[in-house]
């Protein structure tokens, strides 16, 4: 994805959260790891209290072939993870 597009999307999310009175920080992680590894490592570094992730329903074969960042985060995170479908 184009970095400018991602930054604009994150700014929109931040504005929406601020308008609702919800504290929010946004970060773009480019560390050379998988997305799941990046999130788990970032959460550990920042001592995050909870991770909330959106998931899509995939078959077991789909997870085997394509991997699952959500599954990695749920299994490897040191803090609680809430998954939202």
MIGU-907785 format. One record per residue (C-alpha): residue in three letters; chain; x, y, z negated. Coordinates in steps of 0.25 Angstrom, whole numbers, plus 2048, in hexadecimal, padded with zeros to 3 digits. Layout:
<node res="ALA" chain="A" u="X" v="Y" w="Z"/>
...
END
This chain:
<node res="UNK" chain="A" u="800" v="800" w="800"/>
<node res="UNK" chain="A" u="804" v="80E" w="803"/>
<node res="UNK" chain="A" u="80A" v="814" w="7F6"/>
<node res="UNK" chain="A" u="802" v="821" w="7F8"/>
<node res="UNK" chain="A" u="7F5" v="81A" w="7F9"/>
<node res="UNK" chain="A" u="7F8" v="812" w="7EC"/>
<node res="UNK" chain="A" u="7FB" v="81F" w="7E5"/>
<node res="UNK" chain="A" u="7EE" v="825" w="7EA"/>
<node res="UNK" chain="A" u="7E6" v="819" w="7E5"/>
<node res="UNK" chain="A" u="7ED" v="81A" w="7D7"/>
<node res="UNK" chain="A" u="7EA" v="829" w="7D6"/>
<node res="UNK" chain="A" u="7DC" v="826" w="7D9"/>
<node res="UNK" chain="A" u="7DB" v="81B" w="7CE"/>
<node res="UNK" chain="A" u="7E2" v="824" w="7C4"/>
<node res="UNK" chain="A" u="7D8" v="830" w="7C7"/>
<node res="UNK" chain="A" u="7CC" v="826" w="7C6"/>
<node res="UNK" chain="A" u="7D1" v="821" w="7B8"/>
<node res="UNK" chain="A" u="7D4" v="82F" w="7B3"/>
<node res="UNK" chain="A" u="7C6" v="834" w="7B7"/>
<node res="UNK" chain="A" u="7C1" v="828" w="7AF"/>
<node res="UNK" chain="A" u="7CA" v="82C" w="7A3"/>
<node res="UNK" chain="A" u="7D2" v="81F" w="7A4"/>
<node res="UNK" chain="A" u="7E1" v="820" w="7A2"/>
<node res="UNK" chain="A" u="7E8" v="81A" w="7AE"/>
<node res="UNK" chain="A" u="7F6" v="819" w="7B3"/>
<node res="UNK" chain="A" u="7FA" v="815" w="7C1"/>
<node res="UNK" chain="A" u="807" v="80F" w="7C6"/>
<node res="UNK" chain="A" u="80C" v="80A" w="7D3"/>
<node res="UNK" chain="A" u="815" v="7FE" w="7D1"/>
<node res="UNK" chain="A" u="820" v="7FB" w="7DC"/>
<node res="UNK" chain="A" u="82A" v="7F2" w="7D5"/>
<node res="UNK" chain="A" u="82B" v="7E7" w="7DF"/>
<node res="UNK" chain="A" u="823" v="7DD" w="7D7"/>
<node res="UNK" chain="A" u="815" v="7D7" w="7DA"/>
<node res="UNK" chain="A" u="80A" v="7DF" w="7D6"/>
<node res="UNK" chain="A" u="807" v="7D6" w="7CA"/>
<node res="UNK" chain="A" u="815" v="7D6" w="7C5"/>
<node res="UNK" chain="A" u="815" v="7E5" w="7C6"/>
<node res="UNK" chain="A" u="809" v="7E7" w="7BE"/>
<node res="UNK" chain="A" u="80D" v="7DD" w="7B3"/>
<node res="UNK" chain="A" u="81B" v="7E3" w="7B2"/>
<node res="UNK" chain="A" u="815" v="7F2" w="7B2"/>
<node res="UNK" chain="A" u="80B" v="7EE" w="7A7"/>
<node res="UNK" chain="A" u="816" v="7E8" w="79F"/>
<node res="UNK" chain="A" u="820" v="7F4" w="7A1"/>
<node res="UNK" chain="A" u="815" v="7FE" w="79D"/>
<node res="UNK" chain="A" u="80F" v="7F5" w="792"/>
<node res="UNK" chain="A" u="801" v="7F6" w="798"/>
<node res="UNK" chain="A" u="7F6" v="7F1" w="78F"/>
<node res="UNK" chain="A" u="7ED" v="7EB" w="79A"/>
<node res="UNK" chain="A" u="7ED" v="7E9" w="7A9"/>
<node res="UNK" chain="A" u="7E0" v="7EA" w="7B1"/>
<node res="UNK" chain="A" u="7E0" v="7E4" w="7BF"/>
<node res="UNK" chain="A" u="7D6" v="7E1" w="7CA"/>
<node res="UNK" chain="A" u="7D5" v="7D3" w="7D0"/>
<node res="UNK" chain="A" u="7D0" v="7CD" w="7DC"/>
<node res="UNK" chain="A" u="7CA" v="7BF" w="7DC"/>
<node res="UNK" chain="A" u="7D4" v="7B6" w="7E3"/>
<node res="UNK" chain="A" u="7D3" v="7A7" w="7E5"/>
<node res="UNK" chain="A" u="7DE" v="79E" w="7DF"/>
<node res="UNK" chain="A" u="7E4" v="79C" w="7ED"/>
<node res="UNK" chain="A" u="7E4" v="7AB" w="7EF"/>
<node res="UNK" chain="A" u="7EC" v="7AD" w="7E2"/>
<node res="UNK" chain="A" u="7F6" v="7A2" w="7E6"/>
<node res="UNK" chain="A" u="7F9" v="7A8" w="7F4"/>
<node res="UNK" chain="A" u="7F9" v="7B6" w="7F1"/>
<node res="UNK" chain="A" u="7FC" v="7B7" w="7E2"/>
<node res="UNK" chain="A" u="7F4" v="7BF" w="7D8"/>
<node res="UNK" chain="A" u="7F9" v="7CC" w="7D2"/>
<node res="UNK" chain="A" u="7EE" v="7CC" w="7C8"/>
<node res="UNK" chain="A" u="7F1" v="7BE" w="7C4"/>
<node res="UNK" chain="A" u="7FF" v="7C2" w="7C1"/>
<node res="UNK" chain="A" u="7FB" v="7CE" w="7B9"/>
<node res="UNK" chain="A" u="7F1" v="7C6" w="7B1"/>
<node res="UNK" chain="A" u="7FB" v="7BB" w="7AE"/>
<node res="UNK" chain="A" u="808" v="7C3" w="7AC"/>
<node res="UNK" chain="A" u="803" v="7D0" w="7A5"/>
<node res="UNK" chain="A" u="807" v="7D2" w="797"/>
<node res="UNK" chain="A" u="7FB" v="7DB" w="795"/>
<node res="UNK" chain="A" u="7EC" v="7D7" w="797"/>
<node res="UNK" chain="A" u="7E7" v="7D7" w="7A5"/>
<node res="UNK" chain="A" u="7D8" v="7DB" w="7A9"/>
<node res="UNK" chain="A" u="7D4" v="7D6" w="7B7"/>
<node res="UNK" chain="A" u="7C9" v="7DC" w="7BE"/>
<node res="UNK" chain="A" u="7C2" v="7D6" w="7CA"/>
END
